[in-house]
Amino acid sequence: MKKLICLLLCCYAINCLAQNEYYTTDGKNRLMASEIDEIKSGLREKATKALGKTTYVTVTEEEKIIIEDSIIFKVKFDITDAKNQKKEAPILSVGN
């Protein structure tokens, strides 16, 4: 009986302490890490095509919000080229 109670308590603790991480750009949408990677790739391709040179996209976390069992990171995408990347001056900033 003690083993069963310990097992149930462990399962309950694991479920209570599990937190989901989401990302948002405007506070309304919730995106997973894989979706952020897809958006990042898409922005990189579009910027490279539009500017005619290699561009880099970085994701910057602006704010961290904790709601119940979820951690929500408010992010923005910075698009830079090789020269400006060292100066950290983005060509374009997308999101909020």
DAHU-V615670 format. One record per helix or strand. SS is the DSSP state (H for helix, E for strand). FROM is the first residue (numbers start at 1). LEN is the number of residues. If there is no record, write none. Layout:
# DAHU-V615670
ss from len
SS FROM LEN
SS FROM LEN
This chain:
# DAHU-V615670
ss from len
H 2 16
E 20 5
E 31 1
H 33 19
E 55 13
E 70 12
H 82 6
E 92 3
